[in-house]
Amino acid sequence: MSTATSNIKRIYKIRKERLEDGALVYCLSDLEIIFSEGLINEVTILYEQGHEPEEIGQAINRDPDEVFIALFHQARQGRINRSFAKRM
């Protein structure tokens, strides 16, 4: 067994013990991540026009993190042409 493999196994064992001892954390539970098809399409159009998630969130009265999740979904579906999640 290589040194890298034994190191990975040792690290995994330590992390597994931490996971088994810790409470579960539900990520994004405070966000509303459901969008109507019309709204998610509007978010995509606004983003493609150059608007930032913060601006879009303000315009549609949604948390910018929710807008980010919608855009992330659209990007994974290949529905976004503009560079995604890059800040200048």
Backbone torsions as a table, in degrees:
resi	resn	phi	psi	omega
1	MET	NA	133.9	-178.2
2	SER	-74.5	162.7	178.5
3	THR	-63.0	-39.5	179.8
4	ALA	-61.8	-43.6	-179.6
5	THR	-64.1	-43.6	-179.5
6	SER	-66.9	-35.1	177.3
7	ASN	-66.0	-42.1	179.0
8	ILE	-62.7	-43.7	179.4
9	LYS	-63.4	-40.0	179.5
10	ARG	-65.0	-45.0	179.8
11	ILE	-64.8	-42.3	179.5
12	TYR	-61.5	-41.7	-179.6
13	LYS	-61.6	-43.4	179.3
14	ILE	-63.8	-46.1	-179.4
15	ARG	-65.6	-38.3	179.3
16	LYS	-62.1	-41.8	178.1
17	GLU	-62.5	-40.9	177.9
18	ARG	-64.3	-40.9	-179.3
19	LEU	-65.1	-41.7	-178.1
20	GLU	-68.8	-27.3	-177.8
21	ASP	-89.5	-17.3	-173.8
22	GLY	-95.9	160.8	175.4
23	ALA	-77.1	157.7	178.6
24	LEU	-79.1	143.8	177.9
25	VAL	-117.1	120.0	177.6
26	TYR	-90.2	106.9	-178.8
27	CYS	-75.1	142.0	176.1
28	LEU	65.7	17.3	-177.5
29	SER	-66.8	-19.3	179.9
30	ASP	-88.1	-0.4	-178.4
31	LEU	-104.1	148.5	173.0
32	GLU	-95.2	108.3	-173.1
33	ILE	-106.0	16.4	177.6
34	ILE	-103.8	129.8	179.1
35	PHE	-125.9	145.5	170.7
36	SER	-71.4	157.6	-179.9
37	GLU	-59.6	-40.6	179.2
38	GLY	-64.0	-41.9	-178.5
39	LEU	-69.7	-41.3	-179.7
40	ILE	-66.8	-33.3	175.3
41	ASN	-67.3	-38.9	177.5
42	GLU	-65.4	-41.5	176.6
43	VAL	-58.8	-43.6	179.9
44	THR	-63.3	-44.5	179.3
45	ILE	-61.5	-46.6	179.4
46	LEU	-60.8	-41.5	179.0
47	TYR	-64.6	-44.0	179.7
48	GLU	-64.1	-26.3	177.6
49	GLN	-79.2	-4.3	175.8
50	GLY	107.6	2.6	179.6
51	HIS	-79.0	145.5	179.4
52	GLU	-87.0	157.0	179.5
53	PRO	-53.7	-35.4	179.6
54	GLU	-64.1	-42.9	178.7
55	GLU	-66.3	-43.2	-179.2
56	ILE	-63.6	-44.2	178.8
57	GLY	-58.3	-42.1	178.9
58	GLN	-65.7	-40.5	-178.1
59	ALA	-66.8	-34.8	-176.7
60	ILE	-105.6	7.1	178.4
61	ASN	59.7	46.8	176.7
62	ARG	-131.0	155.0	177.0
63	ASP	-62.4	135.8	178.3
64	PRO	-57.1	-28.6	177.0
65	ASP	-67.9	-34.6	175.7
66	GLU	-66.3	-39.5	176.7
67	VAL	-62.6	-43.0	177.8
68	PHE	-58.3	-44.5	179.7
69	ILE	-62.2	-42.0	178.0
70	ALA	-61.9	-43.7	179.6
71	LEU	-67.7	-37.5	176.6
72	PHE	-60.9	-43.8	177.3
73	HIS	-60.0	-48.0	-178.9
74	GLN	-62.8	-39.4	178.5
75	ALA	-63.9	-41.0	178.5
76	ARG	-65.6	-28.2	178.5
77	GLN	-85.8	-0.9	179.7
78	GLY	75.4	26.1	-175.8
79	ARG	-103.0	10.1	179.3
80	ILE	-123.2	132.3	179.0
81	ASN	-98.9	-33.7	-179.8
82	ARG	-69.8	145.6	176.7
83	SER	-54.0	134.6	-175.5
84	PHE	-112.1	138.6	175.5
85	ALA	64.1	33.6	173.5
86	LYS	-120.4	128.3	178.5
87	ARG	-106.8	146.2	178.9
88	MET	-95.3	NA	NA
